[in-house]
Amino acid sequence: MGKLYIVPTPIGNLEDITLRAIRILKEADAILAEDTRTSSKLLKHFEIKTKLQSHHAFNEHKTSEHIADRILGGETIALISYAGTPAISDPGFLLTRTCLEKEVKVETLPGATAFVPALVNSGLPCDKFCFEGFLPQKKGRQKRLLELAEEQRTIVFYESPYRLLKLLEQLKEHFGENRFVSVSRELSKLYEENYRGTVNQVLEHFKSKTIKGEIVVVVEGAEKKK
């Protein structure tokens, strides 16, 4: 029997890949990638010549069982995402669950994921936190924000640069303009930015600039009711 390896890849700076990750990617029979064009650049940089195959949110429902059967047949397959750790707001959960149901060995390597440095760097409590990933774009978004307005733990969101201002406006409406927020973008890259302040301060800051890059928003939890 082979094995499924879940392999984190750098979220920006290529030096953040581990030596073990490079070895596993070189030794695997195949690498499943969310975005083969982006991943091929990464593999080329590290002189990894393993066959690359597409595995993304639009085909994972159809392909996960077949991939698990290939591993049962003896193949060793590595799964990578666009960046960071697979299955954290990226494809990977369905394949992992399918493999475990079929008693296929699954091993997850430690490595890069965007929310951890953003959370630690925010200055907000990180002993207990609530990871929300991406909020629904439309249906259910307002309802979830209303629920989270009373959450006392630090809250972590992923957001698109095209919807950051919308999220900050909604936080101002539901959480109040004085709730502390930290916005991190382009983590580990040349133009990394970590901007902290009240919702109102952060909103005004990003209104005045062109917003680019992957974004993590860390929000202070609600005060305990007396």
ABEGO torsion letter per residue (X at the ends): XBBBBBBBBBAABAAABBAAAAAAAAABABBBBABAAAAAAAAAAAGBABBBBBBBAAAAAAAAAAAAAAAAAGBBBBBBBABEBBGBGBBGAAAAAAAAAAGBBBBBBBEBBAAAAAAAAAGBBAABBBBAEBBBABBGAAAAAAAAAABABBBBBBBBAAAAAAAAAAAAAAAEAABBBBBBBGBGBAABBBBBEBAAAAAAAAAABBBBEBBBBBBBBBBBBX
